Amino acid sequence: MKNRDKLTIHCPSCNTEIVVDLATGQVLYHEEPKREKKSPKEKSMQELLKELEERKKKSASRFEEEKEALKNRSKTLEKKFEEIKKHVDTSDEERPPHPFDYD
């Protein structure tokens, strides 16, 4: 499935769907197939703490990635703006008539 601003890819081997931003090439998100999970009662305290630490590391790394992307965003927008400015017609033609001038 392809939109104008994002691309959805389906992996046949693991059944994961990956959504990619076409402008930046970054993976926006991915959805893994649902699996059976152990109930929290069956997990030990050590397993729960380990999962919590993994989540903290993932969220911290994601935060840093987004922080860097935000820094680079202004540079990217500035480049796009300069590119568009090059293509703007700057000729000294007469301005189009104002609609209220005809009254």
C-alpha positions in Angstrom: 0.0 0.0 0.0 1.5 3.3 -1.0 0.4 6.8 0.1 1.9 10.0 -1.1 3.9 10.6 2.0 4.5 7.1 3.4 5.1 3.6 2.2 3.9 0.4 3.9 6.0 -2.7 3.5 4.8 -6.2 4.5 7.5 -8.7 5.3 6.4 -12.2 4.1 8.9 -14.1 6.4 8.0 -12.5 9.7 4.6 -10.9 8.9 5.8 -7.5 10.2 4.4 -4.3 8.6 6.9 -1.5 8.3 5.8 2.1 7.5 8.5 4.4 6.0 8.4 8.1 5.4 9.1 8.7 1.7 10.6 12.2 2.3 13.2 11.3 4.9 13.5 7.5 4.4 13.0 6.9 8.1 10.9 4.1 9.5 7.9 5.7 11.2 6.8 2.6 12.9 6.5 -1.1 12.6 3.8 -3.6 13.7 4.8 -7.1 14.6 2.3 -9.9 14.6 0.6 -10.6 17.9 2.1 -13.4 19.9 1.0 -15.2 23.0 2.4 -13.6 26.0 2.9 -15.0 29.5 0.6 -13.5 32.1 2.5 -11.1 34.5 1.9 -13.6 37.3 4.0 -16.2 35.5 7.0 -14.0 35.1 9.6 -13.6 37.7 10.6 -10.3 39.2 14.0 -10.5 37.5 12.3 -10.9 34.1 10.1 -7.9 34.7 13.0 -5.7 35.8 15.0 -6.8 32.7 12.0 -5.9 30.4 11.7 -2.6 32.2 15.4 -1.8 31.6 15.1 -2.7 27.9 12.1 -0.4 27.5 13.9 2.4 29.2 16.9 2.0 26.8 14.7 1.8 23.7 12.7 4.9 24.8 15.9 6.8 25.5 17.5 5.9 22.2 14.2 6.8 20.3 14.2 10.2 22.2 17.8 10.9 21.0 16.9 10.0 17.4 14.0 12.3 17.4 16.0 15.1 19.0 18.6 14.8 16.2 15.9 14.7 13.6 14.4 17.9 15.0 17.8 19.6 14.8 18.2 18.5 11.2 14.6 19.5 10.3 15.3 23.2 10.2 18.2 22.6 7.8 16.1 20.4 5.6 13.3 22.9 5.5 15.8 25.7 4.7 17.2 23.7 1.8 13.7 23.1 0.4 12.9 26.8 0.8 16.0 27.9 -1.1 15.3 25.4 -3.8 11.8 26.8 -4.2 13.1 30.3 -4.2 15.2 29.5 -7.2 12.1 28.6 -9.2 10.0 31.6 -8.3 9.4 33.9 -11.2 11.0 37.3 -10.3 10.3 39.1 -13.5 9.1 42.7 -13.3 5.7 42.1 -14.9 2.7 44.2 -14.0 0.8 43.0 -10.9 -2.5 41.2 -11.6 -5.5 43.4 -11.3 -7.2 43.6 -7.9 -10.8 42.3 -8.1 -12.2 45.4 -6.4 -10.7 47.7 -9.0 -13.5 46.6 -11.4 -16.3 48.1 -9.3 
